[in-house]
Amino acid sequence: ASLLSLLAYSTSTFECAFEIVLVLSTLASLSNIARVNELYPSIVTKMIQPRKYAARYYDLTGKVGAEFQLRGCELVILDRYAYRLSPSFIMAWHGCLLREPP
């Protein structure tokens, strides 16, 4: 399912058991962020560019983890960030991550 489909389901279906509170994106999917901001202004969107953290992947892990904690995230769907996060981050969020990297 696409991001916009998931957002539409979560905001229009009464029986939906989850609430989307944060969408993190990379530069590559900037058009999705603009669309989310337009259609769902109550959902926080942030762009974190992994290239800024290429040499310091634990810094990226810290930034992403801080955003999750700030927003009170309990369940996380990873897409483009998954392979850039540290093993300790994956362990800390184990059980809360969908699409965990191998």
N, C-alpha and C positions, 0 to 999 in steps of 0.2 A: 504494500500500500504506500501511496505517496504521502508526504508530509501534509499537504492540503486536504487529502481525503481523511487522514487521521484527525486533523483539527476539526473538520466538518462533523465527523462522527461524534467526537468528544463534546462538542458544543450544542449539537442538535438532538442528541438521543438521550432521553430521560434515564434510561436504564444503564447508561455508560458508567462504569465503575471507577473511572479515573478522570483526573483533571490535568490538562496540560498547562504548566505554569511557566515554562522556559523553553525557548528554542535557541540552541547554539548553532552557529553556522560557520562555515569557512568562506573565504572569498569566492570560491568557485560556485557557490549556490546563493549569491547575493540577490538574485532575482526572486528566489523563494522568500527571503527575509522581507523584501519590499512588499510582496503579496500578503504575507502573514500580517505585517503591520497594517496594511490596508483593510483586510478582512476581519482581523481579530486584534483590535487595539489593546485589549486587556491582557494579552499574553506578552510577556517580556521576551524581547529578542536581543541577542548579543552576537557579535561576530568576533571570533577569536581566530586569528590567522596563525596556523601551525608553523608557517615559514619563519615567523619571528622567533620561534622557540626551537628551531632545527638543531642547534648545537646543545640545547639545554632542555631535554625532554622532560625532566622533572619539574622545570618551571611551568611547562604547559600543563602537566598533571596538576600542579598546585592551583593554577588559574581555573581550570575546568572544575576541579573539586570545590573550590571556593564558591563558584557560581551555583553549583548544586546545593551546597549547604545554605547559602544565602537565601535561596528560593524555597528551601524546605523540600527538596526533591526526595521522593521515596522510591521511585522506579525510573530508570533511565534507559532510553533507547539510543544505542550508539550506532553511528554510521561512519562518517569519514574520520572521526577522531579515534576510533577504536584501536587502530594499529599504532597510534602515536602515544598512547598512554602507558605509563610504567606498570610493571607487574605488581608493584605494591598498591597502586591505585586500583587495579582490577581486583586484587584480593580484598581491599577495604570495602569495595562496593559489590562484592560477590553476593549474589542473591537478589540484587536490586537492578542488575544490568540485563537488558535484552540485547541480543546480538553481541555477546561477549566474544572477543577474539580468541583464537585457539591457544 
